[in-house]
Amino acid sequence: MSFDALMKKPSLPRHFQRLEAYFEGSHRLDAIGVSLPPEVRILELVLDWPRITVESLEERLTVEGFALAGEEASDDHYWSRWQANRLDMLAPLVHTEAFVQGVGYSVVGPPTSGEWAKVTVHSALGFATVVDPWTGRITEAVQRFKEADGSLWAMHYAPGVNTRYGKVHGVWKQDAAVASGTSRVPVVPFLNRSRIRDHLGRSEMLDVMRYTDAASRSVTQLQVAGEILALPQRYLFSDKAKEMMTGSDGKAVTQWEAYIGRLLTGPGDAKAGQFDGADLAQLISTVRLYAGLTSASTGLSMDTLGFASEANPTSAEALNAIDNRHVRKAEKKQVFFGEAWEDVMRIADEIEGRDTPENARLETRWRDAATPTIAAKADAAAKLVGAGIIPPAVGRDMVGLTPEQKRMATEYDASFEGLARAVGA
């Protein structure tokens, strides 16, 4: 497909603005079929369950390194590249984009300084791609972007070459072509909830949005009811009621002054009383119902959605059981996103001249999605190493030591073994 054909594809992904509004909590109730008068608009309340759904899942995804399958320890040069490109900070951003919009992208380019290939992350905004239906890999891509001065540019990614175009007087003209250093298109998609029949991602918020709409209606009704109906309404029946609602200056008192008056006085034939305040428990129960449906759809606990769990768990085991489904979902995401990061590293290896057949065995090391405590991880690793089931290097990966901490521990082991041999001799 040519550059011109790719540029005819939409630059704004389907439902992009709508999904952004739900994630940011900026969608309005009138956009979901609820009309509020201007006087009541201040009471509008939109729940942030879509954002909670995305962030709670992304918080369980932390890359801790890369290693070749069959090797005990992580490979340092992959982690050095990761740190040089600040991916410990940028990786959560592309994960979030994939959860919100269904897809995010990483682009790999030649080194701008130093020895490491340049790795950047991007949202789906401005991208148009062609995907091989057999491999699922991108065979051609275009990225549109705007510079700070307002000028419009586009980058065309093809195997072996990246071509930059600028828009001059409404016409796209080639500006420069640069060898990419790789036989592949250096654009890697991070797909969320893709299907066999297509290579499109889907937002993690889709199932939550309809429950959020319904619950936001109920919460807004709760706000309005709390303002108008929750406090008891007073009444006064008398032939001289109009005179009683006149102040000492002869002017009628305002509604607010009449409302907050502690005592209502009047002639002997007056009848005063008050209506019972409205019971808002039904609205609260309705919101709780939608929270339960959201919990069932996402695997989040009711506590995460703002409601105390009726089960009232009292032990760490019970809490882990509640989070078990959410942890399994995060582990599934690690598989798909891990494959994307491995593709990124393989392309970077080719650009840097490190491409070898062993790179096919590359795997991503993730932090445990269940987020156990440091003490629990250390205890499990110590037992497995002590029983001879795993070597010390794997145990250090389980504990989550940084590459520098692993290096120091390895040096300590070597010095300790040398001392033991000297003493034994």
C-alpha positions as CSV (number, residue, x, y, z in Angstrom):
1,M,0.0,0.0,0.0
2,S,1.4,3.4,-0.9
3,F,1.8,6.4,1.3
4,D,-1.1,8.2,-0.3
5,A,-3.4,5.2,0.3
6,L,-2.4,5.0,3.9
7,M,-3.1,8.7,4.4
8,K,-6.7,8.2,3.2
9,K,-7.3,6.0,6.3
10,P,-8.8,7.8,9.3
11,S,-6.3,9.4,11.6
12,L,-8.8,9.4,14.5
13,P,-9.5,5.9,15.8
14,R,-13.2,4.9,16.1
15,H,-14.8,6.1,19.4
16,F,-11.5,7.8,20.4
17,Q,-13.1,10.9,21.9
18,R,-15.8,8.9,23.6
19,L,-13.3,6.6,25.3
20,E,-11.1,9.4,26.3
21,A,-14.1,11.2,28.0
22,Y,-15.0,8.1,30.0
23,F,-11.4,7.6,31.1
24,E,-11.0,11.2,32.1
25,G,-14.4,11.3,33.7
26,S,-15.4,14.3,31.6
27,H,-18.5,12.8,29.7
28,R,-21.7,14.6,30.6
29,L,-25.0,13.0,31.6
30,D,-26.8,14.7,28.8
31,A,-24.6,12.8,26.5
32,I,-26.1,9.5,27.8
33,G,-29.7,10.6,27.6
34,V,-30.2,12.4,30.9
35,S,-31.2,16.1,30.6
36,L,-30.6,18.3,33.6
37,P,-31.8,21.9,34.0
38,P,-29.0,24.4,34.4
39,E,-29.9,25.0,38.0
40,V,-29.3,21.3,38.9
41,R,-26.2,20.8,36.7
42,I,-24.0,21.6,39.7
43,L,-25.3,18.4,41.3
44,E,-24.2,16.2,38.4
45,L,-21.8,13.4,39.5
46,V,-20.1,11.0,37.1
47,L,-18.4,7.9,38.5
48,D,-14.8,7.1,37.7
49,W,-15.2,3.3,37.4
50,P,-13.7,3.2,33.9
51,R,-10.5,4.9,35.1
52,I,-10.4,2.6,38.2
53,T,-10.8,-0.4,35.9
54,V,-7.8,0.6,33.7
55,E,-5.4,1.8,36.5
56,S,-6.0,-1.1,38.8
57,L,-5.1,-3.5,36.0
58,E,-2.1,-1.5,34.8
59,E,-0.7,-1.3,38.4
60,R,-0.2,-5.1,38.2
61,L,2.0,-4.9,35.1
62,T,5.6,-4.1,35.9
63,V,8.5,-5.3,33.7
64,E,11.5,-6.4,35.7
65,G,13.8,-7.6,32.9
66,F,14.4,-9.8,29.9
67,A,16.1,-13.2,29.6
68,L,16.7,-15.9,27.0
69,A,14.6,-19.0,27.6
70,G,16.7,-21.6,29.4
71,E,19.0,-19.0,31.0
72,E,18.9,-18.5,34.8
73,A,19.7,-14.8,34.9
74,S,18.3,-11.8,33.1
75,D,20.3,-10.4,30.2
76,D,21.9,-7.1,31.3
77,H,22.1,-5.5,27.8
78,Y,18.3,-5.6,27.4
79,W,17.8,-4.0,30.7
80,S,20.4,-1.3,30.0
81,R,18.5,-0.5,26.8
82,W,15.3,-0.4,28.8
83,Q,16.7,2.1,31.3
84,A,18.4,4.2,28.6
85,N,15.1,4.8,26.9
86,R,13.3,5.5,30.3
87,L,10.9,2.7,29.6
88,D,10.3,2.0,33.3
89,M,8.4,5.3,33.1
90,L,7.0,5.1,29.5
91,A,5.9,1.4,29.5
92,P,2.9,2.1,31.9
93,L,1.8,4.8,29.5
94,V,1.5,2.5,26.5
95,H,-0.1,-0.1,28.6
96,T,-2.7,2.5,29.7
97,E,-3.3,3.5,26.1
98,A,-3.9,-0.1,25.1
99,F,-6.4,-0.5,27.9
100,V,-8.2,2.8,27.1
101,Q,-8.2,2.8,23.3
102,G,-7.6,-0.9,22.6
103,V,-4.2,-0.3,21.1
104,G,-1.0,1.6,21.7
105,Y,2.2,1.7,19.7
106,S,6.0,1.5,20.2
107,V,8.3,2.8,17.5
108,V,12.0,1.7,17.3
109,G,14.5,3.9,15.6
110,P,18.3,4.2,15.1
111,P,20.3,5.5,18.1
112,T,20.2,9.3,18.4
113,S,23.1,9.2,20.9
114,G,25.1,6.4,22.5
115,E,24.8,2.8,21.5
116,W,21.2,2.0,22.2
117,A,18.3,2.1,19.7
118,K,15.7,4.7,20.3
119,V,12.4,3.3,21.6
120,T,9.4,5.6,21.9
121,V,5.7,4.9,22.8
122,H,2.6,6.5,21.2
123,S,-1.1,6.6,21.4
124,A,-3.2,5.4,18.4
125,L,-4.0,9.0,17.5
126,G,-2.6,9.7,14.0
127,F,-1.6,6.1,13.2
128,A,-2.7,4.1,10.2
129,T,-1.3,0.6,9.7
130,V,-1.4,-2.4,7.4
131,V,-1.3,-5.7,9.2
132,D,-0.3,-9.1,7.7
133,P,-3.3,-11.4,8.3
134,W,-1.1,-14.4,8.8
135,T,1.6,-13.1,11.2
136,G,-0.3,-10.2,12.8
137,R,2.7,-8.0,12.3
138,I,2.5,-4.5,10.8
139,T,3.9,-4.5,7.2
140,E,3.4,-0.7,6.7
141,A,2.5,2.3,8.8
142,V,2.0,6.0,8.7
143,Q,2.1,8.4,11.7
144,R,0.8,11.9,11.5
145,F,1.9,14.6,14.0
146,K,2.0,18.3,14.5
147,E,5.1,20.3,15.6
148,A,5.0,23.1,18.1
149,D,5.0,25.7,15.4
150,G,1.8,24.2,13.9
151,S,3.5,22.5,10.9
152,L,2.1,19.1,9.9
153,W,4.3,16.1,9.3
154,A,3.9,12.4,8.6
155,M,6.3,9.5,9.0
156,H,6.0,6.6,6.6
157,Y,7.4,3.3,8.0
158,A,8.3,0.6,5.5
159,P,10.7,-2.3,5.7
160,G,14.2,-0.9,5.7
161,V,13.4,2.8,5.3
162,N,11.5,5.5,7.2
163,T,10.4,8.4,5.0
164,R,9.3,11.8,6.4
165,Y,6.7,14.0,4.6
166,G,5.7,17.6,5.3
167,K,2.5,19.3,4.3
168,V,3.1,22.4,2.1
169,H,0.2,24.4,0.8
170,G,-2.2,21.4,1.4
171,V,0.1,18.9,-0.4
172,W,2.2,16.2,1.2
173,K,5.8,16.4,0.0
174,Q,8.7,14.1,0.8
175,D,11.2,15.7,3.1
176,A,13.8,13.0,3.9
177,A,14.3,9.2,3.8
178,V,16.4,7.4,6.4
179,A,17.5,3.8,6.5
180,S,15.8,2.2,9.5
181,G,18.4,-0.5,10.0
182,T,15.9,-3.3,10.2
183,S,14.2,-5.5,7.6
184,R,10.9,-5.2,9.6
185,V,8.6,-2.2,10.0
186,P,9.8,-0.7,13.3
187,V,6.2,-0.2,14.7
188,V,4.9,-2.7,17.3
189,P,1.3,-2.7,18.4
190,F,0.2,-3.3,22.0
191,L,-3.2,-4.9,21.4
192,N,-5.8,-5.4,24.2
193,R,-8.6,-8.0,23.8
194,S,-7.9,-8.7,20.2
195,R,-9.7,-11.6,18.4
196,I,-8.6,-14.4,16.1
197,R,-10.8,-13.0,13.3
198,D,-9.1,-9.6,13.4
199,H,-6.1,-7.7,14.6
200,L,-8.0,-4.9,16.3
201,G,-7.8,-4.0,19.9
202,R,-10.8,-3.3,22.2
203,S,-11.0,-1.0,25.2
204,E,-10.9,-2.6,28.6
205,M,-13.6,-0.1,29.6
206,L,-16.3,-1.2,27.2
207,D,-18.1,-3.5,29.6
208,V,-17.9,-1.0,32.4
209,M,-19.2,2.0,30.5
210,R,-22.9,1.0,30.5
211,Y,-22.8,0.3,34.2
212,T,-21.1,3.6,34.8
213,D,-23.8,5.4,32.9
214,A,-26.6,3.7,34.9
215,A,-24.9,4.2,38.2
216,S,-24.1,7.9,37.4
217,R,-27.8,8.5,36.8
218,S,-28.6,7.0,40.2
219,V,-25.9,9.0,41.9
220,T,-27.0,12.2,40.3
221,Q,-30.6,11.4,41.4
222,L,-29.2,10.8,44.9
223,Q,-27.6,14.2,44.8
224,V,-30.8,15.9,43.7
225,A,-32.9,14.0,46.2
226,G,-30.5,14.8,49.0
227,E,-30.8,18.5,48.2
228,I,-34.6,18.6,47.8
229,L,-36.2,15.7,49.5
230,A,-33.9,14.4,52.3
231,L,-34.7,17.2,54.7
232,P,-38.2,17.4,56.1
233,Q,-40.6,19.7,54.3
234,R,-42.8,22.0,56.6
235,Y,-46.3,23.1,56.0
236,L,-48.6,25.8,57.5
237,F,-52.3,26.0,56.9
238,S,-54.1,29.3,57.9
239,D,-56.3,32.1,56.6
240,K,-53.5,34.5,57.7
241,A,-50.6,32.5,56.3
242,K,-49.7,35.3,53.9
243,E,-49.3,37.8,56.7
244,M,-47.1,35.4,58.6
245,M,-44.7,35.2,55.7
246,T,-44.1,38.9,55.9
247,G,-41.0,40.3,57.7
248,S,-40.8,43.2,60.1
249,D,-40.0,45.6,57.2
250,G,-43.3,44.6,55.5
251,K,-41.6,42.7,52.7
252,A,-42.2,39.0,52.1
253,V,-39.4,36.8,53.5
254,T,-37.4,34.8,51.1
255,Q,-37.9,31.0,50.6
256,W,-34.6,30.3,52.3
257,E,-35.5,32.4,55.3
258,A,-38.8,30.6,55.6
259,Y,-37.1,27.3,55.2
260,I,-34.5,27.7,57.9
261,G,-36.8,29.3,60.5
262,R,-36.7,27.2,63.6
263,L,-40.3,28.1,64.8
264,L,-43.4,28.8,62.8
265,T,-45.9,31.0,64.7
266,G,-49.4,31.9,63.8
267,P,-53.0,32.4,65.0
268,G,-54.7,29.7,67.0
269,D,-56.6,28.3,64.0
270,A,-53.3,27.6,62.1
271,K,-52.2,24.1,61.6
272,A,-48.5,23.4,61.2
273,G,-46.5,20.2,60.6
274,Q,-43.8,18.6,58.5
275,F,-43.6,15.8,56.0
276,D,-41.2,12.9,56.6
277,G,-37.8,13.1,54.8
278,A,-37.4,10.9,51.7
279,D,-35.7,7.5,52.2
280,L,-32.7,7.4,49.9
281,A,-31.8,3.8,50.7
282,Q,-33.3,2.6,47.4
283,L,-31.0,4.8,45.3
284,I,-28.0,3.7,47.3
285,S,-28.9,0.0,46.8
286,T,-29.3,0.7,43.1
287,V,-25.8,2.1,42.9
288,R,-24.5,-0.9,44.9
289,L,-26.2,-3.2,42.4
290,Y,-24.3,-1.6,39.5
291,A,-21.1,-1.8,41.5
292,G,-21.7,-5.5,41.9
293,L,-22.2,-5.9,38.1
294,T,-19.0,-4.0,37.4
295,S,-17.2,-6.2,39.9
296,A,-18.4,-9.3,38.2
297,S,-17.3,-8.0,34.8
298,T,-13.9,-6.7,35.8
299,G,-12.8,-8.9,38.6
300,L,-12.4,-5.9,40.9
301,S,-13.4,-6.2,44.5
302,M,-16.4,-4.2,45.8
303,D,-14.0,-2.3,48.1
304,T,-12.1,-1.0,45.1
305,L,-15.3,0.3,43.6
306,G,-16.1,2.2,46.8
307,F,-18.4,-0.3,48.7
308,A,-17.4,-2.3,51.7
309,S,-17.5,-6.0,51.0
310,E,-20.4,-7.8,52.6
311,A,-18.2,-10.8,53.0
312,N,-16.0,-8.8,55.4
313,P,-12.8,-10.7,54.8
314,T,-10.6,-11.0,57.9
315,S,-7.5,-12.8,56.5
316,A,-4.9,-12.3,53.8
317,E,-6.0,-15.6,52.3
318,A,-9.6,-14.4,51.9
319,L,-8.5,-11.1,50.4
320,N,-6.3,-13.0,47.9
321,A,-9.2,-15.2,47.0
322,I,-11.3,-12.1,46.1
323,D,-8.5,-10.7,43.9
324,N,-7.7,-14.1,42.3
325,R,-9.7,-13.4,39.1
326,H,-8.2,-10.0,38.7
327,V,-4.7,-11.4,39.1
328,R,-5.4,-14.1,36.4
329,K,-6.6,-11.4,34.1
330,A,-3.4,-9.4,34.7
331,E,-1.3,-12.5,34.0
332,K,-3.1,-12.9,30.6
333,K,-2.2,-9.3,29.8
334,Q,1.4,-10.0,30.7
335,V,1.5,-12.7,28.0
336,F,0.3,-10.4,25.2
337,F,2.2,-7.3,26.2
338,G,5.3,-9.4,26.9
339,E,5.3,-10.6,23.3
340,A,5.1,-7.0,22.1
341,W,8.0,-5.9,24.3
342,E,10.0,-8.9,23.0
343,D,9.3,-7.8,19.4
344,V,10.5,-4.3,20.4
345,M,13.8,-5.7,21.7
346,R,14.3,-7.9,18.7
347,I,13.9,-5.0,16.3
348,A,16.3,-2.9,18.5
349,D,18.8,-5.8,18.4
350,E,18.7,-5.8,14.6
351,I,19.2,-2.1,14.4
352,E,22.2,-2.3,16.8
353,G,23.7,-5.2,15.0
354,R,23.0,-7.7,17.8
355,D,20.5,-9.8,15.9
356,T,21.2,-13.5,16.5
357,P,19.1,-16.7,16.3
358,E,19.0,-16.9,20.1
359,N,16.9,-13.8,20.2
360,A,13.9,-15.9,19.3
361,R,14.1,-17.3,22.8
362,L,13.7,-13.9,24.4
363,E,11.1,-13.7,27.1
364,T,9.9,-10.8,29.3
365,R,10.3,-11.1,33.1
366,W,7.3,-9.6,35.0
367,R,6.8,-8.7,38.6
368,D,4.3,-11.1,40.3
369,A,0.8,-9.7,39.4
370,A,-0.5,-10.9,42.8
371,T,1.8,-8.3,44.5
372,P,2.9,-10.5,47.4
373,T,4.8,-8.9,50.2
374,I,8.6,-8.8,50.2
375,A,8.7,-11.2,53.2
376,A,6.4,-13.7,51.4
377,K,8.5,-13.6,48.2
378,A,11.7,-14.0,50.2
379,D,10.3,-16.9,52.2
380,A,9.1,-18.8,49.1
381,A,12.4,-18.2,47.2
382,A,14.5,-19.3,50.2
383,K,12.5,-22.5,50.5
384,L,12.8,-23.4,46.8
385,V,16.5,-22.6,46.7
386,G,17.1,-24.5,50.0
387,A,15.3,-27.6,48.6
388,G,17.4,-27.5,45.5
389,I,14.4,-27.0,43.2
390,I,15.7,-23.7,41.7
391,P,19.2,-22.2,41.5
392,P,20.0,-19.0,43.4
393,A,19.8,-16.8,40.3
394,V,16.1,-17.8,39.8
395,G,15.5,-17.1,43.4
396,R,16.8,-13.6,43.1
397,D,14.4,-13.0,40.1
398,M,11.5,-14.2,42.3
399,V,12.4,-11.8,45.1
400,G,12.5,-8.9,42.6
401,L,16.1,-7.7,43.0
402,T,17.2,-5.0,40.6
403,P,20.0,-5.9,38.1
404,E,22.5,-4.0,40.2
405,Q,21.5,-5.9,43.3
406,K,21.7,-9.2,41.4
407,R,25.2,-8.3,40.2
408,M,26.3,-7.6,43.8
409,A,24.7,-10.8,45.1
410,T,26.5,-12.8,42.3
411,E,29.9,-11.2,43.3
412,Y,29.2,-12.0,46.9
413,D,28.5,-15.7,46.0
414,A,31.7,-15.9,44.0
415,S,33.8,-14.4,46.8
416,F,32.1,-16.7,49.4
417,E,32.7,-19.8,47.3
418,G,36.4,-18.7,46.8
419,L,36.8,-18.3,50.6
420,A,35.1,-21.7,51.1
421,R,37.5,-23.4,48.7
422,A,40.5,-21.7,50.3
423,V,39.4,-22.8,53.8
424,G,38.8,-26.3,52.5
425,A,42.2,-26.4,50.9
